[in-house]
């Protein structure tokens, strides 16, 4: 594996009505849903480690700690950045943040673990 601290990734989203708290059932306000924001931050962590795992291995999210600081309305773009700051065995800890054109939208940590895909999927059977 080529996993090392310092890897970074970015993911972006043009917010639509389908991304709102109303659409996700997580609130009744037409702004970017926190679950959708979390998914965007996780996408950024995936981009950071893309192509770095050995064949047959991948990563899965195991912990998310994100503070959703500012609302974003449909029609705006949100960009999430992830930085791999720590590796503890198979566990990777990323600092993440998301911004729109008005500034910081969210910040926090996402933890992912390297898994052997076939062995991991056996747990679902």
N, C-alpha and C positions, 0 to 999 in steps of 0.2 A: 504494500500500500504506500501511496505517496502523501499520506496525510501529515501535515505539519502545521504548527501554529503560524498565523499570519495569512492564511488563505482567506480570500474574501469573495463575496458574491453579491449580485444585485438583481432585484426583480421589480417590475413596475406594473401598475394597474391603472387603467383609465376607468374611474368609478362610474358605474351605471346603476340604474334602479335595481338591477338584479343583485348588486353588492350591498344593498342597504340593510339596516337592522330590521326593517319591516319585512323584506324579502326573506331574510334568514330566520325570522321569528325570534330574534334576540332583543327586540325593542320595538317601539312604535314611532320612531323618528326616522325620517328619510335622509340618513347620513351613513357613511361607511360603517358596516357592522364590525364589531370587534372580532367575531370569529373569522371574517373574511380578511381582516388585517393580520390576524395571527397566521392564517394560511399564507399570506403574502410574505411575511417574515420567514416562515419555514421554507418557502420557495427560494428565498435569498440564501438560506443556509445550504440548500441542495446545490445551488449554483456554485457555492464556494468549494464544495468537495466533488463536483462533477468530474468524472473520469479519474478520480484519485483512488478509488477502491479496486482491489484485485477482482478479477472475474469471479462471479458467483457471490460477491459480497455487495452489500448496500448499507444504507444508514436508515434508522427509524427515529422519529421524535419520541422522547420520553418525558420531557419537562418543558413547560413554557411559562415564563414569568415576564409578562408584558404590561406596561402601563399605557393605556390608551389616553393620551393627553389632550388631543384637540380633534374636533369633528371635521370631516371632509364630506362635502356634498357631491352628488352625482355631477359629472361633467368635469371634475378635476382629476389630475393624475397624482398618484402616490408612488413614491420610489422607496423601496426597502433595501437596506444594506446590512450585510452580515459579515462579521469578522471572527475567525476562529482564534480565540484567545487562549484556550487551554485544552490539553489532551491528557486524560487520565485513563490509561489502558485503552479500552474500547470506547470510552465516553469522551465526547467532544462538547465543549462549552463555547457557545457563540455569543457575542454581544450583537444585538440587533437594534436598528433604529429605522424609522420611516418618516418621510417628509413629504409635504405637498408644497405648492407655491407660496403658502403663507408661513411655512416653517415646520417645526418638529410636530409630528402627529403621534408618535409612539416610540418607546425605548424599553429595552429589557434584555433578557437572556433566553436562549433556546438551547436545550441539551439534546444531542442526538447520540445514538449508540451504533457502532458498526455491528452488523449481523451477517451470518452466512444465510443467504436467502432461502435455500432449500430447507435447511434445518429450522429456520425461523417459521417458515410456512407449515412445517410439520405440526407445529403447535396449534394450528387452526383446524386441523383435521380430526 
